[in-house]
């Protein structure tokens, strides 16, 4: 079987893009298993004896382990609440016409387009006046303002693609609105919900600006602690790379778990 030149070039191009995209991540993971001397070696050391010293150092540091737990708490609750609150809002925007609908839709979208740095000082002053500084709650509330628009945006389009005939058939069978939402829209909208959950979790887990401004020590997240290593004259690159790998790992695992439900949502039937 002959393979055309176009397909070969296409495969080479895709391979180059994949390698270019994954190389920084693979370099970070590899550097996390290197000694400081191997990391700073010139030319770079490609073959080395792996060491777990960097991971032993960061996990023995209660500051790092506590920050990872804080990140898990904040990201998990922010993602869960965003999906719980955003999905019904998306259903209403997709299936109902009401006064001010276009304005509400624009408000959701414009919230996500607002630059975070513009709101940093007002949010800090508001959190300080409410005694919420250095708490998980303040980060969760702030992340909700950015995550809910993502959920509404993605899930609304997903719900709009569901045929209205399914809803009408369910109403003829005596189903109420909540049953229709739970048994029709949630299963068929699972791909969009899963994608929005992934984006919400990634944003909440990786966010640095508000976590840096609104926390001190008790609620510091992993990205904030990772930046704290970058001080002094000699940077501990091994600890930085190990911390970065630990930060990326939960996001990757979460994306892999939720992606299974995306495929399941696409293949679920909707006919009686």
N, C-alpha and C positions, 0 to 999 in steps of 0.2 A: 504494500500500500504506500503510495507516494504522498508525501507531506509537502504542502505548498510552502514557498518561501515566506509568504505573508504570515502563516501560522507559526513558523519558526521564529520570525522576528517578533511576533506578538508574545510568544512564550518567553523569549529572551527579555523583552521589555518588562513583562510582569515579574519575572525573576529578579531583575535589577531593582524594581520598585520595592519588592518584598525585602530584599537584602538591605536596601538603603533604609527602609523603615524599621527593620528589626535590629540593625547593627548597634545603635546606641543602647537598646535594652540588653542585648547579649553582652555588649562590652561592660555594662554596669554589673550584670550578674557575674561575669567572669572576674571583674576587678574585686568583687566582694569576697572572692576566695583567694585573693592574692595578698602577699605581704606588702608592706609599704615600699620596700625596695623594688619589688617586681612591678608595682604600679607606676613608679617614677622612672623605671628603667628606660633608656633610650639607646637603640631602637626598642619598640615595645616587645615584651616577652609574650610569645604566643603559646609556648609550652612551659608549664610550671607545675609545681607540686601544690595542690589545693590545701588550704588551711581554713579551719573554722574559728580561728581566733577572733576575727572581726565580729562574727555573730555571737560568740561567747561574751564579748565585751558589751555589745549593745543590749543583750538580753539580761546580763547581770546588772545593768544600769536601770534602776527602778524608774528613772525619768523617762527612758525610752519605752519600756513596757507599759507604763501608765499612760503615755501619750497614745500608744497604739490602741489601748482599751478605750480611751476617750474618743478616738477617731471612729472606732467601731460603734460606740453608743450613739454618737452624733449622726453619723452617716446612715445607720440602720433606722433610727427614728425619723430622721428627715425624709428618707426615701419612703418609708411606710406611710407617713402622714401625707406626703405629697401625692402618692397614688390614691390613698383613701379619700382625700379631699378633691383631688383634681379629676378623677374618673367620673364621678357624678356630674361635676360641672361640665365636663366634655360631652357627656350624654345630653344635658340640657341644651348646650349650644348646637349640638348636631341635629337634634330632633324637634326642637321647639322654636317657634317664632314669638318673640316678645319685644316690648318696647325697650330700646337701648341695647339690643343685642349686639349690633355692630360696634357700639362704643365700648361695651364690655370686652368684646373680642380684641379690639385695638388696645385696651388697657392691659390685658393679659400679655399680648405680644410686646408692647412697649416696655413692660416691666423687665422682660428678659434682655431687651436691647440697651437698657440703662447701664452706664459704666459703673462698676462697683465702687471705684475710688471716689466718685461724686457723693455717694451716700455714706461713706465711711465715718466722717466726722459727725453728721446728724445722728446716725445710729449709735455711735459711741456715747454721745451726750444723753440720748434717750435711755440707753442701757444703764448708764451711770446713775441717772435720776431714779431709775426703777430698781437699783441694787441688783442688777443682773450680770454685772461684769464677772468674768472668770467662772461662768457656769455653763453647763451643757445646754440649758434651756435657751439662752440667748443665741447660741450658734444654730440650734435647731430652728428657732423662729426666723432668723435671718435667711437661712438656707431655704426655708419654705417659700419665701418671697421670690426666690429665683427658680426653685424646682417646680412649683405648681404651674407656672406658665409653660414649662417644657411639657409637662404631663398633659395639660389642656390642649396645647398645640398639636402634639402627635396623636393623642387619643381621639380628639375631635375628628380629624381626617380619617382615622380608622373606623370610627362609628358611622361616618357619612357614607362609607363604602358598603355598609351592610344594607341589603335590599329592604325597603320599608314593608314589602309584602310579608316578610316573616313576622314583623310586629303586628300587622293587621290580622294575620292568621292566628296568632296567639291571643289576640283580643277576642276573636270569634270563639275561641275555646274557653274563654272566661278568665284568662290570665290578667292579673292586675299589673300596674306599672312597675312595681318592684320586682315581680316575678319575671317580667319581660327583660328588665335590665340585668337581672342575675343569671337567667338561663339562656338568654340570646346574645345580649350585647357583650357581657363579660367574656364568655368563651370565644366568640368570634372576634372580639377586640383584643384578645390576649397578646397577639404579636406587638401591637402598638403599645399596650400597657407594659410589656416586658422591655421594649426598647426605651421607653420613657423612664422606667425604673433603673435601667443601666445608666442612662445619662445622669439621672438624679444622684445615684450612688457615687458615680465617678466625680461629679462636681463637689458633692459634700465631703468626699474622702480627700480630694486633692486641694481643696480651697485653702489658700494661705493668707490672703489679705485680712479678712475679717477675723480669722483665728488668731492672727498676730496682734490685731488691734484690740480685740475684745477679751482676750484671755491673758492670764499672768502665769500661773503655775498649776493650779488645781485642775483646770479644764484644757490645758494645752494639748493640741493634736499632734499627730506624727509629722506633718510637714513643717510645723513650727519648730519642733525639736530637731529635725534634720537640718534646718538652717542654723541652729545654734552651734553646730560643729564648725561652721565656717567663720572662725575667729582666731586671732593669733597669727603667728608667722608660719607655722607648719600645720597644714591642714591634714587631718586624719582621713585620707581618702578611702581607706578600707572600711572604716566605720560609716562614712557617708554613703558609700556604695551599698553596704550591707543594709543600712537603714532604708535607702531608696528601694532596694529589692523587696524588703519586708512591706513597704508601703504599697508597692505595685501588686504584690501577690494577692491580697484579698479582693482587689478590683477584678483581677483576671479570673479568680475562682468564681466570683459572683456573676460575671458576664457569661462564663461557661455554663453555670447552673441555670440561669434565666434563659439562655439561648435554647435550651431543650424545650422549655415551655413555649417559646416562639414557634418552633416547628409543630408542636402539639396543637397549638391554637390554630395554625393554618390548616391542619388536616382534620379538625373536628367537623363533623357534619352538622347541618342545620335543618335537615328535612325530616319530616315525620315518617 
